[in-house]
């Protein structure tokens, strides 16, 4: 085989190899969705609403004036890699992480009256204010003394907005709760220890 013919053959082989690589890459790109791996797991955290501490000596009395009491808790940084064993090897491979269900169980409840509804926020790691996070759910009011588990609807818009924080598997979690008491109302007291359980569905990309 002459030198020019040999070089042409080598060039053709190289082109065919490149074309094959392109086809493989295209096939991978076209089928990435089919390669996604779903992983279901859970994560939970405790939360205490101490109405008696917030209302102080007014608990059990008629409110002399309208007042709002802050029952929020400080922000907590969450590391899902450490807290959810099913995601231990998922760092950097999570395409989407959804909260599919949210259940709240009072483990102890001595509240007189009702617990106010409260909001759960997710933000970037280190966030300390609701303004720096997004609301993912509002937990309905719970009857005083009740230890029955309740569910809370997930805010779909908030879930979309929280994806950059959730898929990083490291984020801040905030609980915002306010107790509004109108003038002349009975001021509630007591406290409730709550467990918040979240069902999670992660979509992993095995190629990353």
C-alpha positions as CSV (number, residue, x, y, z in Angstrom):
1,X,0.0,0.0,0.0
2,X,1.4,3.3,-1.0
3,X,2.1,6.0,1.6
4,X,-0.7,8.3,0.4
5,X,-3.2,5.5,0.4
6,X,-2.0,4.4,3.9
7,X,-2.5,7.9,5.3
8,X,-5.9,8.2,3.7
9,X,-6.9,4.9,5.4
10,X,-5.7,6.0,8.7
11,X,-7.5,9.3,8.3
12,X,-10.7,7.5,7.4
13,X,-10.4,5.2,10.4
14,X,-9.9,8.2,12.7
15,X,-13.0,9.9,11.2
16,X,-15.1,6.8,11.7
17,X,-13.8,6.5,15.3
18,X,-14.8,10.1,16.0
19,X,-18.2,9.6,14.4
20,X,-18.7,6.5,16.6
21,X,-17.8,8.5,19.7
22,X,-20.2,11.3,18.7
23,X,-22.9,8.7,18.2
24,X,-22.2,7.2,21.6
25,X,-22.2,10.6,23.2
26,X,-25.4,11.5,21.5
27,X,-27.0,8.2,22.6
28,X,-25.9,8.9,26.1
29,X,-27.3,12.4,26.0
30,X,-30.6,11.2,24.5
31,X,-31.0,8.5,27.1
32,X,-29.8,10.3,30.2
33,X,-33.4,10.4,31.5
34,X,-33.7,6.7,31.2
35,X,-30.5,6.2,33.2
36,X,-31.7,8.3,36.1
37,X,-31.8,6.4,39.4
38,X,-34.6,7.2,41.9
39,X,-33.7,6.9,45.6
40,X,-36.3,7.2,48.3
41,X,-35.4,8.0,51.9
42,X,-36.4,10.0,54.9
43,X,-35.2,12.8,57.1
44,X,-36.6,14.3,60.2
45,X,-36.0,16.8,62.9
46,X,-37.4,17.8,66.3
47,X,-39.1,21.1,67.0
48,X,-40.5,22.5,70.3
49,X,-43.2,25.1,70.6
50,X,-43.0,26.5,74.1
51,X,-46.0,28.8,74.4
52,X,-45.7,29.1,78.1
53,X,-42.1,30.5,77.8
54,X,-43.3,32.9,75.1
55,X,-46.4,34.3,76.9
56,X,-44.9,34.2,80.4
57,X,-47.0,35.3,83.3
58,X,-49.9,36.1,80.9
59,X,-50.5,32.4,80.2
60,X,-54.0,31.4,81.4
61,X,-55.2,35.0,81.6
62,X,-57.2,37.4,79.4
63,X,-54.9,39.3,77.1
64,X,-54.8,42.9,78.1
65,X,-53.8,43.9,74.6
66,X,-53.2,42.3,71.2
67,X,-49.8,40.8,70.9
68,X,-47.7,38.6,68.7
69,X,-45.3,36.1,70.2
70,X,-42.4,34.7,68.2
71,X,-42.1,30.9,68.5
72,X,-39.5,30.5,65.7
73,X,-36.4,28.5,66.2
74,X,-32.8,29.4,65.1
75,X,-31.8,28.1,61.6
76,X,-30.1,24.8,61.5
77,X,-27.6,23.6,58.8
78,X,-28.5,20.2,57.5
79,X,-26.0,17.7,55.9
80,X,-28.2,15.1,54.2
81,X,-25.1,13.0,53.3
82,X,-24.6,12.4,57.0
83,X,-28.3,12.3,58.0
84,X,-29.7,10.1,55.3
85,X,-27.6,7.0,54.7
86,X,-29.3,6.3,51.4
87,X,-27.7,9.5,50.0
88,X,-24.2,8.8,51.4
89,X,-22.7,8.4,47.9
90,X,-24.9,10.9,46.1
91,X,-22.9,14.1,46.5
92,X,-22.7,15.9,43.2
93,X,-25.0,13.4,41.4
94,X,-28.4,14.6,42.5
95,X,-30.4,16.1,39.6
96,X,-33.5,16.7,41.7
97,X,-34.6,16.2,45.3
98,X,-38.3,16.4,46.2
99,X,-40.1,16.3,49.5
100,X,-43.0,14.0,48.7
101,X,-44.7,14.0,52.1
102,X,-44.4,15.9,55.4
103,X,-45.8,14.5,58.7
104,X,-45.8,16.2,62.1
105,X,-46.2,14.1,65.2
106,X,-46.6,15.7,68.7
107,X,-44.7,13.5,71.1
108,X,-45.8,15.6,74.0
109,X,-48.4,18.3,74.1
110,X,-49.5,20.3,77.2
111,X,-50.6,23.4,75.2
112,X,-53.8,25.1,76.3
113,X,-55.8,26.3,73.3
114,X,-54.2,25.6,69.9
115,X,-50.7,25.6,68.5
116,X,-50.4,28.2,65.7
117,X,-49.7,27.1,62.1
118,X,-46.0,27.3,61.3
119,X,-43.8,27.5,58.1
120,X,-40.8,25.5,57.1
121,X,-38.2,27.2,55.0
122,X,-35.1,25.8,53.1
123,X,-32.2,28.1,52.2
124,X,-28.5,28.0,51.3
125,X,-26.2,26.6,54.0
126,X,-25.5,29.3,56.5
127,X,-28.8,31.2,55.9
128,X,-30.3,32.6,59.2
129,X,-33.4,34.5,58.0
130,X,-36.5,33.5,56.1
131,X,-35.8,36.3,53.7
132,X,-32.8,34.4,52.5
133,X,-34.7,31.1,52.1
134,X,-37.9,29.8,50.5
135,X,-41.0,28.4,52.1
136,X,-41.6,24.8,51.3
137,X,-44.6,24.0,53.5
138,X,-47.1,25.4,56.0
139,X,-48.0,23.1,58.9
140,X,-51.6,23.5,60.0
141,X,-52.6,24.4,63.5
142,X,-52.6,21.6,66.0
143,X,-55.1,21.2,68.9
144,X,-53.8,21.6,72.4
145,X,-53.2,18.3,74.1
146,X,-53.4,16.3,70.8
147,X,-50.7,13.8,70.0
148,X,-52.2,12.7,66.7
149,X,-50.0,12.9,63.6
150,X,-51.0,15.4,60.9
151,X,-49.7,16.0,57.4
152,X,-48.9,19.2,55.7
153,X,-49.1,20.1,52.0
154,X,-45.9,20.8,50.1
155,X,-45.6,24.2,48.4
156,X,-44.9,23.3,44.8
157,X,-43.5,26.7,43.9
158,X,-41.3,26.6,47.0
159,X,-40.1,23.1,46.1
160,X,-39.0,24.3,42.7
161,X,-37.2,27.4,44.1
162,X,-35.5,25.3,46.8
163,X,-33.9,22.8,44.3
164,X,-30.5,24.5,44.2
165,X,-30.3,24.1,48.0
166,X,-31.8,20.6,48.2
167,X,-29.8,19.1,45.4
168,X,-26.6,20.3,47.1
169,X,-27.5,18.0,50.1
170,X,-26.3,20.8,52.4
171,X,-28.7,23.5,53.3
172,X,-30.3,25.6,56.1
173,X,-33.6,24.6,57.6
174,X,-35.7,27.2,59.4
175,X,-39.0,27.0,61.3
176,X,-41.0,30.2,61.5
177,X,-43.9,30.4,63.9
178,X,-45.9,33.3,65.3
179,X,-48.6,33.2,68.0
180,X,-51.1,36.0,67.6
181,X,-53.3,36.7,70.7
182,X,-56.1,39.3,70.4
183,X,-57.1,41.6,73.2
184,X,-59.4,39.8,75.6
185,X,-58.6,36.3,74.4
186,X,-57.3,33.6,76.7
187,X,-53.5,33.6,76.6
188,X,-52.4,30.0,75.9
189,X,-49.6,28.3,77.8
190,X,-47.9,24.9,77.9
191,X,-45.6,23.5,75.2
192,X,-45.5,20.8,72.5
193,X,-42.6,18.7,71.4
194,X,-43.0,17.9,67.7
195,X,-41.2,15.5,65.3
196,X,-41.2,16.6,61.7
197,X,-40.7,13.7,59.3
198,X,-40.0,14.3,55.6
199,X,-40.2,11.7,52.8
200,X,-37.6,12.4,50.2
201,X,-37.3,11.3,46.6
202,X,-33.9,11.9,45.0
203,X,-33.2,11.5,41.3
204,X,-29.5,10.6,40.7
205,X,-27.4,10.8,37.6
206,X,-25.2,7.7,37.6
207,X,-22.9,9.2,34.9
208,X,-21.7,12.0,37.1
